[in-house]
Amino acid sequence: MAIPVIDFSKLNSGESRAETLAQIANGCEEWGFFQLVNHGISDVLLERVKRVCEECFKMEREEKFYKSTAMNLLNELGQKNNGDKLEDADWEDVFTLMDGAEWPSNTPGFKETMGEYRTELKKLAEKIMEVMDENLGLPKGNIKTAFNCGVEDNGNGNSNGNEAFFGTKVSHYPPCPHPELVNGLRAHTDAGGVILLFQDDNVGGLQILKDGKWIDVQPIPNAIVINTGDQIEVLSNGRYKSVWHRVLVGTSGNRRSIASFYNPSLKATIAPAPELLLVEKSADQDHKHLDQIYPKFVFGDYMSVYAKQKFLPKEPRFQAVVRAV
């Protein structure tokens, strides 16, 4: 069993468009994860991204990682050999790239390459959200507008903090001396909107939970893995699900993982789209309403809850955020 692999370029083909839309709908509804090939981001750029991220880890991160608290705790557990596991830490070197924040500066070409990459990924995220709008029967731009506090993004920069957040998490999972004692990244769902992952070509480790079983997300060179976060689940009133996933570690290979998140503004109010709660009942325009499964809340309030409950069951978060309002 493998997650769907979809040729995104076929959206532009009249003959294949409907089939491709259906494949993406299936990926969102049945899997919560799918991989895109022929997604429009050049192999030349992606090869540069691989190079600068690997060089950045070697030049600016690796030495500190092997002196980190996680490393020290893992060595202590390995020496004790008493069966305990490192439960509250992850075997992951990670930093986040955001506009206006400080980025690694000692790796040649890193800032320029990752700036270009983030621009292309953001465009791809917005295309994917438009496909979700179409598949859900929502007006074009519905999800993007919801993420931007109900205001259409006009690109003039006068957002007053209302515009959607786009961040990129650069991670490496180095070889681990005791992989049986620690997770690369503990099981969780993603809090936000649309996640676009550029994972390692060769070293696996990412798994999703499907029908009660953990399934490997197979490495495909230069593919982009897409998954839906908690806010897409809410906006779709449960039609699209955010899915539990985790990262395992091994004793060989330094796994690269670059995840970009297109999330709502912290000020954005998130709720099921009203169009998805109204279903035409008959030809005389009599309608019935579907139950609203998810509450209405402000995304910043949800993030406050998520920060404390990321690795706990998902459903209580939605009730907790209602109590916090």
Disulfide bonds with the S-S distance in Angstrom:
none
